[in-house]
Amino acid sequence: MPEYREEADAILARLHFDLLPDRIAQRGAEPRDYSRLMVVGAGQSQAVQHRAFYELPQLLRAGDLLVFNQSKVIPARVMAYKPQVNGQGGGQIEVLLLREEAPNLWSAYLKPARRAGNVLLLGNGPSKHRAEVVGTLDDGARLLRFEYDIKPHLDDIGRLPLPPYIAAGDDDTRWQERYQTVYARDKGSVAAPTAGLHFTPELLERLRAAGVEQTAVTLHVGAGTFKPIKGSVAAHTMHAERYSVSEAAAAAITRARAEGRRVVAVGTTTVRTLESAWDGKQVRAGEGETQIFITPGRRVAVPDMLITNFHLPDSTLLLLVAAFAGEDNIKTAYQMALKEAYRFYSLGDAMLLYNQFS
């Protein structure tokens, strides 16, 4: 275990903050790009700037390369039931599908949990979908085996798995569009890459007109994104997540770096993808799984800038942004965010951070 993991415990303690519930955004800005944007670590002065997200074309410059995570959230929260036996029905079970581990075999969280051998019926319409619990994983997730491909049916039986700190109520209609990025393409996430929620089609076009290049990678965000660090940083296990980098994206990043142009990662999931695909010289195209855990002491090699939201205390993402922008810059930024009533978490405001090593 690298020594910097031991140092990270002290850093995480120094970065700890208390957040009142009313500071957790329950609705995103409308329009999306009217959220606030804190610029942190720009230039030698290290001064914090308070801007609006729609001003991003003025903060970037021609030749910069924006890299997005184009993963799309799937309707992975499904209500299920035990089949009736002799006219007696079982209780209702909430299923959060995590990912397809093999054809028709999914990992999932069940509430309440069920043992291997139990059969579940997913959905509450005329057509229910049968799954059997066939195993348990180390983190308590269950393995569900379906009789056929369940993915085409999720739009009918599932709901978007909103973060637990959003009081969504029973009306999911408005979330179908709002909890997706406007450029979402590859289905597979169970949580949105939320830094991208600030972009609108109009803002993307203004950035293109300003000479800002755009490309995309994919990392399917898992439920582990909600998991706080409990105990020591060294003992924390990151969930594995699938990622892919196309030949076109790898080539665009390679060209930008070779020409001395800035690479701007949109979201911590994009940072984790780029660093996972980095071979020490370039970002390589291909697919893989990553459990990369970026903490202070580890140099972030690829992106020069990062667009991200305000994260949970005691989280892996707070350590990532401290590794990227520097502990002092992040501590100052979060103190300022608390003082100036910035909105936190998935639907909250954003930061534009500069890589402390660039």
MOVENLIN-V829667 format. One record per pair of residues at least 12 apart in sequence whose C-alpha atoms are under 10 Angstrom apart, sorted by the first residue. I is the first residue (numbers start at 1). GAP is how many residues later the second one is. Records with the same first field share a line. If there is no record, write none. Layout:
BEGIN
I=GAP, GAP
END
This chain:
BEGIN
1=233, 234
2=232, 295, 296
3=231, 294
4=229, 230, 291, 292, 293, 294
5=227, 228, 229, 230, 231, 288, 289, 290, 291, 292, 293
6=226, 227, 228, 229
7=226, 227, 288, 289, 290
8=224, 225, 226, 287, 288, 289, 311, 314, 315
9=220, 222, 223, 224, 225, 286, 305, 310
10=222, 223
11=284, 285, 303, 307, 308, 311, 316, 320
12=217, 220, 221, 283, 284, 301, 302, 303, 304, 306, 307, 310, 315
13=300, 301
14=313, 314, 317
15=298, 299, 303, 304, 307, 312, 313, 315, 316, 317, 319, 320
16=296, 297, 298, 299, 302, 315, 318
17=295, 296, 297, 314, 317, 318, 321
18=294, 295, 320
19=293, 294, 319, 325
20=318
21=144, 323
22=321, 322
23=315, 318, 319, 320, 321, 322, 325
24=141, 142, 286, 288, 318, 319, 320, 321, 322, 323, 324
25=140, 141, 142, 317, 318, 319, 320, 321, 322, 323, 324
26=139, 140, 141, 142, 317, 318, 319, 320, 321, 322
27=139, 140, 141, 148, 151, 316, 319, 320, 321
28=150, 151, 169, 170, 315, 318, 319, 320, 321
29=168, 169, 318, 319, 320
30=168
31=23, 167, 168, 169
32=21, 22, 146, 149, 164, 165, 166, 167, 168, 171, 315
33=19, 20, 21, 22, 23, 164, 165, 166, 167, 169, 170, 316, 317
34=17, 18, 19, 20, 21, 164, 165, 315
35=16, 17, 18, 19, 162, 163, 164, 307, 308, 312, 313, 314, 315
36=14, 15, 16, 17, 18, 19, 162, 306, 307, 312, 313, 314, 315
37=12, 13, 14, 15, 16, 17, 18, 19, 161, 270, 271, 272, 305, 312, 313, 314, 315
38=12, 13, 14, 15, 269, 270, 271, 272, 295, 298, 299, 304, 311, 312, 313, 314, 315
39=12, 13, 20, 268, 294, 311, 312, 313, 314, 315
40=285, 289, 290, 292, 293, 311, 312, 313, 314, 315
41=264, 284, 285, 287, 288, 289, 292, 311, 312, 313, 314, 315
42=263, 310, 311, 312, 313, 314
43=311
46=283, 308
47=282, 285, 286
48=281, 284, 285, 288
49=284, 302, 303
50=286, 287, 290, 301
51=299, 300, 301
52=297, 298
53=145, 146, 150, 296, 297, 298, 299
54=144, 145, 146, 148, 149, 150, 152, 153
55=148, 152
56=143, 147, 148, 150, 151, 296
57=146, 147, 148, 149, 150, 151, 152, 153, 154, 155
58=149, 152
59=293
60=147, 150, 151, 152, 202, 204, 245
61=146, 149, 150, 151, 152, 200, 201
62=145, 146, 147, 148, 149, 150, 151, 199, 200
63=145, 147, 148, 149, 150, 151, 193, 196, 197, 198, 199, 200
64=143, 146, 147, 148, 149, 150, 192, 193, 196, 197, 198, 199, 200, 240, 241
65=146, 147, 148, 149, 150, 187, 188, 190, 191, 192, 196, 197, 198, 199, 200, 238, 239, 240
66=141, 146, 147, 148, 149, 150, 187, 196, 197, 198, 199, 200, 237, 239, 240, 241
67=146, 147, 148, 149, 150, 182, 185, 186, 196, 197, 198, 199, 200, 203, 204, 207, 236, 239
68=113, 115, 116, 125, 127, 128, 146, 147, 148, 149, 150, 151, 196, 197, 198, 199, 201, 202, 203, 239
69=112, 114, 115, 116, 117, 123, 124, 125, 126, 127, 146, 147, 148, 149, 150, 151, 152, 174, 175, 176, 196, 197, 198, 199, 200, 201, 202, 204
70=110, 111, 112, 113, 114, 115, 116, 117, 119, 122, 123, 126, 145, 146, 147, 148, 149, 150, 200
71=109, 110, 112, 113, 114, 115, 116, 117, 118, 119, 120, 121, 122, 145, 146, 147, 148, 149, 150, 172, 198
72=107, 108, 109, 110, 111, 112, 113, 114, 115, 116, 117, 118, 119, 120, 121, 146, 147, 148, 149
73=87, 88, 89, 103, 106, 107, 108, 111, 112, 113, 114, 115, 116, 117, 118, 119, 120, 147, 148, 149
74=23, 24, 25, 77, 80, 81, 84, 85, 86, 87, 102, 106, 112, 113, 114, 115, 116, 117, 118
75=21, 22, 76, 78, 79, 80, 81, 82, 83, 84, 85, 86, 87, 101, 112, 113, 114, 115, 116
76=19, 20, 21, 22, 23, 32, 75, 78, 79, 81, 82, 83, 84, 85, 86, 112, 113, 114, 115
77=17, 18, 19, 20, 21, 31, 32, 77, 80, 81, 82, 83, 84, 85, 113
78=15, 16, 17, 18, 19, 32, 44, 45, 46, 76, 78, 79, 80, 81, 82, 83
79=13, 14, 15, 16, 17, 31, 32, 41, 42, 43, 44, 45, 78, 79, 80
80=12, 13, 14, 15, 30, 31, 39, 40, 41, 42, 43, 44, 48, 49, 50, 51, 77
81=12, 13, 14, 38, 39, 40, 41, 42, 43, 47, 49
82=32, 36, 37, 38, 39, 40, 48
83=35, 36, 37, 38, 47
90=30
91=21
92=19, 20, 28, 29, 30
93=16, 17, 18, 19, 20, 21, 27, 28, 29
94=14, 15, 16, 17, 18, 19, 28
95=13, 14, 15, 16, 17, 18, 25, 27, 47, 63
96=12, 13, 14, 15, 45, 62, 63, 64, 65, 94, 127
97=12, 13, 44, 45, 46, 47, 61, 64, 92, 93, 125, 126
98=43, 44, 45, 90, 91, 92, 93, 123, 124, 125, 126
99=44, 89, 90, 91, 121, 122, 123, 124, 142, 143
100=43, 44, 45, 49, 50, 51, 88
101=42, 43
102=43
103=42, 43, 44, 45, 46, 47
104=27, 40, 41, 42, 43, 44, 45, 46, 47
105=26, 27, 28, 29, 38, 39, 40, 41, 42, 43, 44, 45
106=25, 27, 35, 36, 37, 38, 39, 40, 44
107=26, 28, 29, 30, 33, 34, 35, 36, 37, 38
108=25, 28, 29, 32, 33, 34, 35, 36, 115
109=27, 30, 31, 32, 33, 34, 35, 114
110=23, 30, 31, 32, 33
113=27, 28, 29
114=18, 19, 20, 21, 22, 27, 28
115=17, 18, 19, 20, 21, 27, 28
116=16, 17, 18, 19, 20, 26, 27, 28
117=14, 15, 16, 17, 18, 27
118=13, 14, 15, 16, 26
119=12, 13, 14, 15, 25, 26
120=12, 13, 24, 26
122=28, 32, 35, 36
123=30, 31, 33, 34, 35
124=33
125=31, 32
127=30
128=25, 29
129=17, 18, 19, 21, 24, 28
130=14, 15, 16, 17, 18, 20
131=12, 13, 14, 15, 16, 17, 19
132=12, 13, 14, 15
133=12, 13
139=98, 100
151=36, 37
159=13, 14, 16, 17
160=12, 13, 15, 16, 19, 20, 29, 30, 31, 32
161=14, 18, 28, 29, 30, 31, 62
162=13, 17, 28, 29, 30, 184
163=27, 28, 29, 60, 62, 63, 182, 183
164=62
165=61, 180, 181
166=179, 180, 181
178=19, 169
179=12, 13, 14, 15, 18, 167, 168
180=12, 13, 14, 16, 17
181=12, 13, 14, 15, 16, 17, 18, 19
182=14, 15, 16, 17, 18, 19, 22
183=13, 14, 16, 17, 18, 21, 33
184=12, 13, 32, 34
185=31, 33
186=31, 32, 33, 34
187=31, 33
188=30, 31, 32, 33, 34, 54
189=29, 30, 31, 32, 33, 34, 52, 53
190=30, 31, 32, 33, 34, 35
191=29, 30, 31, 32, 33, 34, 35, 155
192=28, 29, 30, 33, 77, 154
193=26, 27, 28, 32, 73, 74, 75, 76, 77, 115, 116, 153
194=72, 73, 74, 75, 114, 115, 151, 152, 153, 154, 156
195=70, 71, 72, 73, 74, 75, 111, 112, 113, 114, 115, 150, 151, 152, 153, 154, 155, 156
196=70, 71, 111, 112, 113, 150, 154
197=69, 70, 112, 149, 150, 151, 153
198=109, 110, 111, 149, 150, 151, 152
212=50, 52
213=39, 43, 50, 51
214=35, 38, 39, 49, 50
215=31, 33, 34, 35, 36, 37, 38
216=28, 29, 30, 32, 33, 34, 36, 49, 50, 54
217=26, 27, 28, 29, 31, 32, 33, 52, 53, 56, 57, 68
218=24, 25, 26, 27, 28, 51, 52, 55, 56, 69
219=22, 23, 24, 25, 26, 50, 51, 52, 53, 54, 55, 68, 69, 70, 71
220=20, 21, 22, 23, 24, 49, 53, 69
221=18, 19, 20, 21, 22, 48
222=17, 18, 19, 20
223=16, 18
224=13, 14, 15, 16, 17, 92
225=13, 14, 44, 90, 91, 92
226=86, 89, 90, 91
227=12, 85, 87, 88, 89
228=84, 85, 86, 87, 88, 89
229=84, 85, 86, 87
230=84, 85
233=60, 62, 81, 82, 83, 86
236=57, 80
237=54, 55, 56
238=52, 53, 54, 55, 78
239=50, 51, 52, 53, 54
240=48, 49, 50, 51, 52
241=28, 31, 32, 47, 48, 49, 50, 51
242=31, 45, 46, 47, 48, 49
243=26, 27, 29, 30, 31, 33, 34, 43, 44, 45, 46, 47
244=29, 30, 32, 33, 40, 41, 42, 43, 44, 45
245=28, 29, 32, 38, 39, 40, 41, 42, 43
246=38, 39, 40, 41
247=36, 37, 38, 39
248=37
249=34, 35, 36
250=24, 27, 28, 32, 33, 34, 35, 36
251=31, 32, 33, 34
252=31
253=21, 29, 30, 31, 49, 50
254=27, 28, 29, 30, 48
257=25, 45, 46, 47
258=24
261=43
262=40, 41, 42, 43, 96
263=39, 40, 41, 42, 43
264=38, 39, 40, 41, 42, 43, 88, 89, 90, 91
265=37, 38, 39, 40, 41, 42, 43, 87, 88
266=37, 39, 40, 41, 42, 43, 86
267=39, 40, 41, 42, 83, 84
268=26, 38, 39, 40, 41, 49, 50, 52, 53
269=39, 48
270=33, 36, 37
271=23, 29, 30, 31, 32, 34, 35, 36, 49, 50, 53
272=18, 19, 20, 21, 22, 28, 48
273=15, 16, 17, 19
274=26, 27, 28, 29
275=15, 17, 19, 24, 25, 26, 27, 28
276=12, 13, 14, 15, 16, 17
277=12, 13, 25
278=23, 24
280=21, 22
281=20, 21
282=19, 20
283=18, 19
293=23, 24, 26, 27
294=22, 23, 24, 25, 26, 27, 28, 29, 30
295=21, 22, 23, 24, 25, 26, 27, 28, 29
296=22, 23, 24, 25, 26, 27, 28, 29, 30, 31
297=25, 26, 27, 29
298=22, 25, 26
299=24, 25, 56, 57, 58
300=20, 21, 23, 24, 25, 55, 56, 57, 58
301=23, 54, 56, 57
302=53, 56
303=21, 51, 52, 55
304=20, 21, 49, 50, 51, 52, 53, 54
305=19, 20, 47, 48, 49, 50, 51, 53
306=15, 18, 19, 45, 46, 47, 48, 49
307=43, 44, 45, 46, 47
308=13, 37, 38, 41, 42, 43, 44, 45
309=12, 34, 35, 36, 37, 38, 39, 40, 41, 42, 43
310=23, 24, 27, 32, 33, 34, 35, 36, 37, 38, 39, 40, 41
311=23, 33, 34, 35, 37, 39
312=32, 33, 34
318=12
321=32, 33, 34
322=33, 34
323=32, 33, 34
324=29, 30, 31, 32, 33, 34
325=27, 28, 29, 30, 31, 32, 33
326=27, 28, 29, 30, 31
327=29
329=24, 25, 27
330=23
333=18, 20
337=12, 14
END
